[in-house]
Amino acid sequence: MIPIDARGCAGKIVDIHGEKGVAWLAALPALVADAAARWSLTVRPPFPELSYNYVAPVVGPGGEAWVLKAGVPDRELADEAAALRLFDGRGIARLIHADTERGVLLLERVLPGEPLKGMADDDTRVRTVAGLIGELPRPLATGHPFRTIAHLARGLDRLRQAFGGGYGPFPARRVERAAALFAELAGGPSRLIHGDMNPGNVLRAARAPWLAIDPKGYAGDPLFDVATFLNDPPAGLAADDLRRLQARRVALFAELLGQPRAAILAWAEAHAVLSGWWSYEDHGHGWEGSLALAALYEALG
């Protein structure tokens, strides 16, 4: 059996999946061994920063540099595989094989692989993400299988239900503003977008300057991807520095993408509130920074 160290992702997997996650973690060594045998892989130790999945570099039968990604089988992994097929390596890592019933994906390894979040110049970070957002979105036919932004926004309904029709620790006005913004923004034409364009999901590559990884595969407006980038700012900034940074980023995205500044701020505010609820829903904490960002975007408007 292949030795498996899943400590980097075990806590979050149990947070999300409960007893199902505990059982999946127990079966993970056998799952990885089966994938290695089926696809003739040599499995290396996992990447140091894991989150909701077990992810490890592997070597293919011809010496190929690939990545094995394994997670509890669910809608997210199936959508990721479907999105990667449609993106077909354009601005993003390629899908090599997928077994979505068992929650296993085999992916191109992006090398040299330094994440965009490590780049010192923030304007270059913004320009890189804007370039990918201009390249990635794909048209979708009627009846596509992907979740829409309107579907995601129903998370705010779950927030109210969780607190018996109230808002718990979330300011009522902030939640209602986000719901109204989503109602206004989410009805436009849908394209396949990445869905989680944070700076850790963009890596320096050999076959292109930068490639994205780990798409959610949502159907919606590409400005949702701008919001996901904006809502993962550098940690530890003082309030005034964060405000100046986000104001400059919004202005630069508006210029690069030819989009109204007000639309970018609206998407960022709505997404920040939804992201805060997701943190609370999954882990019971970690929502406060997202709500502060939402207030910042309103003030910038």
KOLMARLUM-369154 format. One record per residue (C-alpha): residue number from 1; residue in one letter; x, z, y. Coordinates in nm, 3 decimals. Example, Ala and Ser with C-alpha at 12.3 -4.5 7.8 and 13.67 -1.06 7.14 Angstrom:
<sites>
site seq->1 | type->A | x->1.230 | z->0.780 | y->-0.450
site seq->2 | type->S | x->1.367 | z->0.714 | y->-0.106
</sites>
This chain:
<sites>
site seq->1 | type->M | x->0.000 | z->0.000 | y->0.000
site seq->2 | type->I | x->0.129 | z->-0.086 | y->0.348
site seq->3 | type->P | x->0.205 | z->0.231 | y->0.553
site seq->4 | type->I | x->-0.037 | z->0.245 | y->0.848
site seq->5 | type->D | x->-0.001 | z->0.452 | y->1.164
site seq->6 | type->A | x->-0.335 | z->0.439 | y->1.344
site seq->7 | type->R | x->-0.285 | z->0.746 | y->1.561
site seq->8 | type->G | x->-0.283 | z->0.533 | y->1.877
site seq->9 | type->C | x->-0.641 | z->0.415 | y->1.822
site seq->10 | type->A | x->-0.797 | z->0.675 | y->1.591
site seq->11 | type->G | x->-0.941 | z->0.898 | y->1.863
site seq->12 | type->K | x->-1.120 | z->0.617 | y->2.045
site seq->13 | type->I | x->-1.246 | z->0.464 | y->1.721
site seq->14 | type->V | x->-1.404 | z->0.796 | y->1.623
site seq->15 | type->D | x->-1.544 | z->0.841 | y->1.977
site seq->16 | type->I | x->-1.722 | z->0.506 | y->1.954
site seq->17 | type->H | x->-1.816 | z->0.484 | y->1.586
site seq->18 | type->G | x->-1.839 | z->0.845 | y->1.467
site seq->19 | type->E | x->-1.846 | z->0.889 | y->1.088
site seq->20 | type->K | x->-1.839 | z->0.512 | y->1.041
site seq->21 | type->G | x->-1.510 | z->0.511 | y->1.230
site seq->22 | type->V | x->-1.369 | z->0.793 | y->1.017
site seq->23 | type->A | x->-1.452 | z->0.597 | y->0.700
site seq->24 | type->W | x->-1.305 | z->0.279 | y->0.845
site seq->25 | type->L | x->-0.978 | z->0.453 | y->0.931
site seq->26 | type->A | x->-0.952 | z->0.581 | y->0.574
site seq->27 | type->A | x->-0.996 | z->0.226 | y->0.442
site seq->28 | type->L | x->-0.759 | z->0.067 | y->0.697
site seq->29 | type->P | x->-0.443 | z->0.059 | y->0.476
site seq->30 | type->A | x->-0.630 | z->-0.134 | y->0.207
site seq->31 | type->L | x->-0.781 | z->-0.367 | y->0.468
site seq->32 | type->V | x->-0.440 | z->-0.449 | y->0.615
site seq->33 | type->A | x->-0.288 | z->-0.496 | y->0.269
site seq->34 | type->D | x->-0.566 | z->-0.736 | y->0.174
site seq->35 | type->A | x->-0.517 | z->-0.942 | y->0.492
site seq->36 | type->A | x->-0.141 | z->-0.950 | y->0.435
site seq->37 | type->A | x->-0.187 | z->-1.078 | y->0.080
site seq->38 | type->R | x->-0.455 | z->-1.332 | y->0.171
site seq->39 | type->W | x->-0.263 | z->-1.486 | y->0.463
site seq->40 | type->S | x->0.093 | z->-1.423 | y->0.332
site seq->41 | type->L | x->0.189 | z->-1.191 | y->0.616
site seq->42 | type->T | x->0.475 | z->-0.951 | y->0.669
site seq->43 | type->V | x->0.326 | z->-0.665 | y->0.869
site seq->44 | type->R | x->0.537 | z->-0.481 | y->1.126
site seq->45 | type->P | x->0.467 | z->-0.138 | y->1.284
site seq->46 | type->P | x->0.175 | z->-0.147 | y->1.530
site seq->47 | type->F | x->0.211 | z->-0.200 | y->1.902
site seq->48 | type->P | x->0.272 | z->0.127 | y->2.087
site seq->49 | type->E | x->-0.034 | z->0.106 | y->2.313
site seq->50 | type->L | x->-0.347 | z->0.083 | y->2.097
site seq->51 | type->S | x->-0.701 | z->0.139 | y->2.217
site seq->52 | type->Y | x->-1.013 | z->0.054 | y->2.015
site seq->53 | type->N | x->-0.848 | z->-0.151 | y->1.738
site seq->54 | type->Y | x->-0.545 | z->-0.147 | y->1.511
site seq->55 | type->V | x->-0.310 | z->-0.421 | y->1.636
site seq->56 | type->A | x->0.027 | z->-0.505 | y->1.483
site seq->57 | type->P | x->0.279 | z->-0.790 | y->1.502
site seq->58 | type->V | x->0.309 | z->-0.988 | y->1.182
site seq->59 | type->V | x->0.521 | z->-1.273 | y->1.051
site seq->60 | type->G | x->0.342 | z->-1.568 | y->0.895
site seq->61 | type->P | x->0.447 | z->-1.752 | y->0.578
site seq->62 | type->G | x->0.651 | z->-2.002 | y->0.779
site seq->63 | type->G | x->0.805 | z->-1.743 | y->1.009
site seq->64 | type->E | x->0.527 | z->-1.770 | y->1.268
site seq->65 | type->A | x->0.495 | z->-1.492 | y->1.525
site seq->66 | type->W | x->0.135 | z->-1.375 | y->1.493
site seq->67 | type->V | x->-0.072 | z->-1.063 | y->1.557
site seq->68 | type->L | x->-0.309 | z->-0.890 | y->1.316
site seq->69 | type->K | x->-0.603 | z->-0.721 | y->1.487
site seq->70 | type->A | x->-0.839 | z->-0.503 | y->1.285
site seq->71 | type->G | x->-1.141 | z->-0.309 | y->1.405
site seq->72 | type->V | x->-1.468 | z->-0.165 | y->1.286
site seq->73 | type->P | x->-1.680 | z->-0.478 | y->1.225
site seq->74 | type->D | x->-1.920 | z->-0.512 | y->1.517
site seq->75 | type->R | x->-2.059 | z->-0.749 | y->1.777
site seq->76 | type->E | x->-1.750 | z->-0.727 | y->1.997
site seq->77 | type->L | x->-1.506 | z->-0.854 | y->1.733
site seq->78 | type->A | x->-1.743 | z->-1.134 | y->1.631
site seq->79 | type->D | x->-1.786 | z->-1.240 | y->1.994
site seq->80 | type->E | x->-1.410 | z->-1.229 | y->2.049
site seq->81 | type->A | x->-1.353 | z->-1.465 | y->1.756
site seq->82 | type->A | x->-1.629 | z->-1.701 | y->1.871
site seq->83 | type->A | x->-1.493 | z->-1.702 | y->2.227
site seq->84 | type->L | x->-1.138 | z->-1.771 | y->2.111
site seq->85 | type->R | x->-1.262 | z->-2.071 | y->1.913
site seq->86 | type->L | x->-1.427 | z->-2.214 | y->2.223
site seq->87 | type->F | x->-1.135 | z->-2.136 | y->2.453
site seq->88 | type->D | x->-0.911 | z->-2.309 | y->2.193
site seq->89 | type->G | x->-0.585 | z->-2.178 | y->2.333
site seq->90 | type->R | x->-0.654 | z->-2.296 | y->2.688
site seq->91 | type->G | x->-0.518 | z->-2.016 | y->2.904
site seq->92 | type->I | x->-0.546 | z->-1.769 | y->2.617
site seq->93 | type->A | x->-0.389 | z->-1.675 | y->2.282
site seq->94 | type->R | x->-0.503 | z->-1.894 | y->1.993
site seq->95 | type->L | x->-0.712 | z->-1.773 | y->1.701
site seq->96 | type->I | x->-0.540 | z->-1.850 | y->1.369
site seq->97 | type->H | x->-0.788 | z->-1.700 | y->1.118
site seq->98 | type->A | x->-1.086 | z->-1.466 | y->1.135
site seq->99 | type->D | x->-1.283 | z->-1.256 | y->0.890
site seq->100 | type->T | x->-1.548 | z->-1.108 | y->1.117
site seq->101 | type->E | x->-1.740 | z->-0.952 | y->0.827
site seq->102 | type->R | x->-1.440 | z->-0.729 | y->0.763
site seq->103 | type->G | x->-1.335 | z->-0.705 | y->1.129
site seq->104 | type->V | x->-0.997 | z->-0.878 | y->1.098
site seq->105 | type->L | x->-0.849 | z->-1.140 | y->1.331
site seq->106 | type->L | x->-0.517 | z->-1.323 | y->1.303
site seq->107 | type->L | x->-0.393 | z->-1.434 | y->1.645
site seq->108 | type->E | x->-0.108 | z->-1.616 | y->1.812
site seq->109 | type->R | x->0.150 | z->-1.367 | y->1.936
site seq->110 | type->V | x->0.215 | z->-1.419 | y->2.306
site seq->111 | type->L | x->0.589 | z->-1.402 | y->2.370
site seq->112 | type->P | x->0.790 | z->-1.278 | y->2.550
site seq->113 | type->G | x->0.471 | z->-1.078 | y->2.613
site seq->114 | type->E | x->0.542 | z->-0.868 | y->2.923
site seq->115 | type->P | x->0.207 | z->-0.762 | y->3.070
site seq->116 | type->L | x->0.109 | z->-0.870 | y->3.418
site seq->117 | type->K | x->0.049 | z->-0.506 | y->3.513
site seq->118 | type->G | x->0.427 | z->-0.455 | y->3.511
site seq->119 | type->M | x->0.488 | z->-0.715 | y->3.781
site seq->120 | type->A | x->0.592 | z->-0.554 | y->4.110
site seq->121 | type->D | x->0.445 | z->-0.811 | y->4.348
site seq->122 | type->D | x->0.070 | z->-0.760 | y->4.366
site seq->123 | type->D | x->-0.006 | z->-1.091 | y->4.537
site seq->124 | type->T | x->0.154 | z->-1.267 | y->4.240
site seq->125 | type->R | x->-0.070 | z->-1.064 | y->4.007
site seq->126 | type->V | x->-0.376 | z->-1.179 | y->4.200
site seq->127 | type->R | x->-0.264 | z->-1.542 | y->4.205
site seq->128 | type->T | x->-0.198 | z->-1.534 | y->3.831
site seq->129 | type->V | x->-0.541 | z->-1.394 | y->3.750
site seq->130 | type->A | x->-0.709 | z->-1.635 | y->3.990
site seq->131 | type->G | x->-0.534 | z->-1.923 | y->3.813
site seq->132 | type->L | x->-0.658 | z->-1.808 | y->3.472
site seq->133 | type->I | x->-1.009 | z->-1.752 | y->3.604
site seq->134 | type->G | x->-1.003 | z->-2.106 | y->3.734
site seq->135 | type->E | x->-0.886 | z->-2.238 | y->3.396
site seq->136 | type->L | x->-1.065 | z->-2.031 | y->3.130
site seq->137 | type->P | x->-1.444 | z->-2.056 | y->3.180
site seq->138 | type->R | x->-1.616 | z->-2.298 | y->2.944
site seq->139 | type->P | x->-1.965 | z->-2.451 | y->2.968
site seq->140 | type->L | x->-2.221 | z->-2.310 | y->2.728
site seq->141 | type->A | x->-2.508 | z->-2.488 | y->2.560
site seq->142 | type->T | x->-2.859 | z->-2.349 | y->2.558
site seq->143 | type->G | x->-2.902 | z->-2.099 | y->2.277
site seq->144 | type->H | x->-2.540 | z->-1.982 | y->2.281
site seq->145 | type->P | x->-2.474 | z->-1.652 | y->2.097
site seq->146 | type->F | x->-2.289 | z->-1.465 | y->2.370
site seq->147 | type->R | x->-2.410 | z->-1.159 | y->2.559
site seq->148 | type->T | x->-2.504 | z->-1.227 | y->2.919
site seq->149 | type->I | x->-2.421 | z->-1.016 | y->3.223
site seq->150 | type->A | x->-2.792 | z->-0.932 | y->3.251
site seq->151 | type->H | x->-2.769 | z->-0.793 | y->2.897
site seq->152 | type->L | x->-2.467 | z->-0.581 | y->2.991
site seq->153 | type->A | x->-2.641 | z->-0.454 | y->3.305
site seq->154 | type->R | x->-2.907 | z->-0.296 | y->3.086
site seq->155 | type->G | x->-2.647 | z->-0.027 | y->3.031
site seq->156 | type->L | x->-2.780 | z->0.124 | y->3.354
site seq->157 | type->D | x->-3.118 | z->0.158 | y->3.184
site seq->158 | type->R | x->-2.945 | z->0.357 | y->2.909
site seq->159 | type->L | x->-2.796 | z->0.579 | y->3.180
site seq->160 | type->R | x->-3.142 | z->0.673 | y->3.307
site seq->161 | type->Q | x->-3.274 | z->0.719 | y->2.953
site seq->162 | type->A | x->-2.980 | z->0.947 | y->2.868
site seq->163 | type->F | x->-3.077 | z->1.178 | y->3.153
site seq->164 | type->G | x->-3.453 | z->1.177 | y->3.095
site seq->165 | type->G | x->-3.523 | z->0.927 | y->3.373
site seq->166 | type->G | x->-3.270 | z->1.085 | y->3.607
site seq->167 | type->Y | x->-2.905 | z->1.014 | y->3.680
site seq->168 | type->G | x->-2.707 | z->1.315 | y->3.557
site seq->169 | type->P | x->-2.375 | z->1.337 | y->3.744
site seq->170 | type->F | x->-2.413 | z->0.982 | y->3.880
site seq->171 | type->P | x->-2.540 | z->0.951 | y->4.239
site seq->172 | type->A | x->-2.888 | z->0.797 | y->4.222
site seq->173 | type->R | x->-2.828 | z->0.568 | y->4.518
site seq->174 | type->R | x->-2.507 | z->0.433 | y->4.365
site seq->175 | type->V | x->-2.677 | z->0.349 | y->4.035
site seq->176 | type->E | x->-2.976 | z->0.187 | y->4.203
site seq->177 | type->R | x->-2.752 | z->-0.023 | y->4.428
site seq->178 | type->A | x->-2.562 | z->-0.146 | y->4.122
site seq->179 | type->A | x->-2.885 | z->-0.231 | y->3.940
site seq->180 | type->A | x->-3.011 | z->-0.425 | y->4.243
site seq->181 | type->L | x->-2.682 | z->-0.612 | y->4.274
site seq->182 | type->F | x->-2.687 | z->-0.712 | y->3.907
site seq->183 | type->A | x->-3.047 | z->-0.832 | y->3.944
site seq->184 | type->E | x->-2.935 | z->-1.053 | y->4.231
site seq->185 | type->L | x->-2.605 | z->-1.174 | y->4.086
site seq->186 | type->A | x->-2.667 | z->-1.215 | y->3.713
site seq->187 | type->G | x->-2.924 | z->-1.493 | y->3.725
site seq->188 | type->G | x->-2.690 | z->-1.780 | y->3.809
site seq->189 | type->P | x->-2.550 | z->-2.045 | y->3.571
site seq->190 | type->S | x->-2.365 | z->-1.898 | y->3.274
site seq->191 | type->R | x->-2.024 | z->-1.999 | y->3.151
site seq->192 | type->L | x->-1.813 | z->-1.843 | y->2.881
site seq->193 | type->I | x->-1.582 | z->-1.598 | y->3.056
site seq->194 | type->H | x->-1.310 | z->-1.363 | y->2.938
site seq->195 | type->G | x->-1.502 | z->-1.046 | y->3.024
site seq->196 | type->D | x->-1.208 | z->-0.802 | y->3.053
site seq->197 | type->M | x->-0.943 | z->-0.962 | y->3.273
site seq->198 | type->N | x->-0.752 | z->-0.642 | y->3.341
site seq->199 | type->P | x->-0.377 | z->-0.675 | y->3.412
site seq->200 | type->G | x->-0.288 | z->-0.543 | y->3.066
site seq->201 | type->N | x->-0.471 | z->-0.837 | y->2.907
site seq->202 | type->V | x->-0.252 | z->-1.101 | y->3.072
site seq->203 | type->L | x->0.092 | z->-1.157 | y->2.918
site seq->204 | type->R | x->0.394 | z->-1.366 | y->3.008
site seq->205 | type->A | x->0.413 | z->-1.656 | y->2.763
site seq->206 | type->A | x->0.641 | z->-1.936 | y->2.645
site seq->207 | type->R | x->0.393 | z->-2.225 | y->2.616
site seq->208 | type->A | x->0.238 | z->-2.139 | y->2.956
site seq->209 | type->P | x->0.355 | z->-1.908 | y->3.234
site seq->210 | type->W | x->0.081 | z->-1.655 | y->3.146
site seq->211 | type->L | x->-0.184 | z->-1.627 | y->2.876
site seq->212 | type->A | x->-0.480 | z->-1.392 | y->2.840
site seq->213 | type->I | x->-0.558 | z->-1.188 | y->2.530
site seq->214 | type->D | x->-0.849 | z->-0.978 | y->2.401
site seq->215 | type->P | x->-1.152 | z->-1.157 | y->2.548
site seq->216 | type->K | x->-1.495 | z->-0.997 | y->2.531
site seq->217 | type->G | x->-1.664 | z->-1.337 | y->2.537
site seq->218 | type->Y | x->-1.950 | z->-1.292 | y->2.782
site seq->219 | type->A | x->-2.178 | z->-1.554 | y->2.934
site seq->220 | type->G | x->-2.183 | z->-1.524 | y->3.310
site seq->221 | type->D | x->-2.019 | z->-1.582 | y->3.646
site seq->222 | type->P | x->-1.636 | z->-1.593 | y->3.652
site seq->223 | type->L | x->-1.646 | z->-1.345 | y->3.941
site seq->224 | type->F | x->-1.723 | z->-1.081 | y->3.677
site seq->225 | type->D | x->-1.364 | z->-1.134 | y->3.563
site seq->226 | type->V | x->-1.242 | z->-1.082 | y->3.920
site seq->227 | type->A | x->-1.430 | z->-0.752 | y->3.916
site seq->228 | type->T | x->-1.267 | z->-0.637 | y->3.592
site seq->229 | type->F | x->-0.925 | z->-0.699 | y->3.747
site seq->230 | type->L | x->-1.010 | z->-0.524 | y->4.073
site seq->231 | type->N | x->-1.150 | z->-0.223 | y->3.888
site seq->232 | type->D | x->-0.823 | z->-0.151 | y->3.709
site seq->233 | type->P | x->-0.597 | z->-0.084 | y->4.010
site seq->234 | type->P | x->-0.254 | z->0.080 | y->3.990
site seq->235 | type->A | x->-0.278 | z->0.452 | y->3.920
site seq->236 | type->G | x->-0.181 | z->0.724 | y->4.163
site seq->237 | type->L | x->-0.247 | z->0.550 | y->4.495
site seq->238 | type->A | x->-0.357 | z->0.755 | y->4.794
site seq->239 | type->A | x->-0.706 | z->0.673 | y->4.918
site seq->240 | type->D | x->-0.590 | z->0.479 | y->5.223
site seq->241 | type->D | x->-0.335 | z->0.281 | y->5.020
site seq->242 | type->L | x->-0.600 | z->0.195 | y->4.759
site seq->243 | type->R | x->-0.839 | z->0.078 | y->5.029
site seq->244 | type->R | x->-0.575 | z->-0.147 | y->5.186
site seq->245 | type->L | x->-0.474 | z->-0.286 | y->4.846
site seq->246 | type->Q | x->-0.829 | z->-0.369 | y->4.741
site seq->247 | type->A | x->-0.916 | z->-0.521 | y->5.079
site seq->248 | type->R | x->-0.613 | z->-0.751 | y->5.056
site seq->249 | type->R | x->-0.691 | z->-0.843 | y->4.695
site seq->250 | type->V | x->-1.053 | z->-0.929 | y->4.776
site seq->251 | type->A | x->-0.947 | z->-1.149 | y->5.068
site seq->252 | type->L | x->-0.688 | z->-1.330 | y->4.856
site seq->253 | type->F | x->-0.929 | z->-1.390 | y->4.567
site seq->254 | type->A | x->-1.184 | z->-1.527 | y->4.814
site seq->255 | type->E | x->-0.924 | z->-1.769 | y->4.950
site seq->256 | type->L | x->-0.788 | z->-1.878 | y->4.611
site seq->257 | type->L | x->-1.125 | z->-1.922 | y->4.438
site seq->258 | type->G | x->-1.316 | z->-2.056 | y->4.739
site seq->259 | type->Q | x->-1.576 | z->-1.782 | y->4.701
site seq->260 | type->P | x->-1.742 | z->-1.563 | y->4.965
site seq->261 | type->R | x->-1.575 | z->-1.229 | y->5.018
site seq->262 | type->A | x->-1.919 | z->-1.065 | y->5.008
site seq->263 | type->A | x->-1.988 | z->-1.202 | y->4.659
site seq->264 | type->I | x->-1.658 | z->-1.066 | y->4.526
site seq->265 | type->L | x->-1.732 | z->-0.723 | y->4.675
site seq->266 | type->A | x->-2.083 | z->-0.724 | y->4.527
site seq->267 | type->W | x->-1.958 | z->-0.808 | y->4.177
site seq->268 | type->A | x->-1.682 | z->-0.547 | y->4.204
site seq->269 | type->E | x->-1.924 | z->-0.275 | y->4.317
site seq->270 | type->A | x->-2.180 | z->-0.345 | y->4.046
site seq->271 | type->H | x->-1.916 | z->-0.366 | y->3.774
site seq->272 | type->A | x->-1.749 | z->-0.042 | y->3.888
site seq->273 | type->V | x->-2.070 | z->0.157 | y->3.841
site seq->274 | type->L | x->-2.138 | z->-0.001 | y->3.501
site seq->275 | type->S | x->-1.778 | z->0.064 | y->3.395
site seq->276 | type->G | x->-1.815 | z->0.428 | y->3.498
site seq->277 | type->W | x->-2.124 | z->0.461 | y->3.282
site seq->278 | type->W | x->-1.948 | z->0.298 | y->2.986
site seq->279 | type->S | x->-1.670 | z->0.559 | y->3.016
site seq->280 | type->Y | x->-1.923 | z->0.840 | y->3.021
site seq->281 | type->E | x->-2.126 | z->0.689 | y->2.738
site seq->282 | type->D | x->-1.824 | z->0.640 | y->2.512
site seq->283 | type->H | x->-1.613 | z->0.943 | y->2.595
site seq->284 | type->G | x->-1.815 | z->1.182 | y->2.814
site seq->285 | type->H | x->-1.563 | z->1.165 | y->3.099
site seq->286 | type->G | x->-1.352 | z->0.930 | y->3.309
site seq->287 | type->W | x->-1.627 | z->0.790 | y->3.531
site seq->288 | type->E | x->-1.536 | z->0.942 | y->3.868
site seq->289 | type->G | x->-1.270 | z->0.688 | y->3.968
site seq->290 | type->S | x->-1.505 | z->0.398 | y->3.904
site seq->291 | type->L | x->-1.773 | z->0.549 | y->4.127
site seq->292 | type->A | x->-1.513 | z->0.600 | y->4.402
site seq->293 | type->L | x->-1.421 | z->0.232 | y->4.377
site seq->294 | type->A | x->-1.788 | z->0.133 | y->4.407
site seq->295 | type->A | x->-1.815 | z->0.335 | y->4.730
site seq->296 | type->L | x->-1.497 | z->0.170 | y->4.858
site seq->297 | type->Y | x->-1.638 | z->-0.180 | y->4.804
site seq->298 | type->E | x->-1.960 | z->-0.090 | y->4.984
site seq->299 | type->A | x->-1.757 | z->0.038 | y->5.278
site seq->300 | type->L | x->-1.554 | z->-0.285 | y->5.286
site seq->301 | type->G | x->-1.869 | z->-0.498 | y->5.298
</sites>
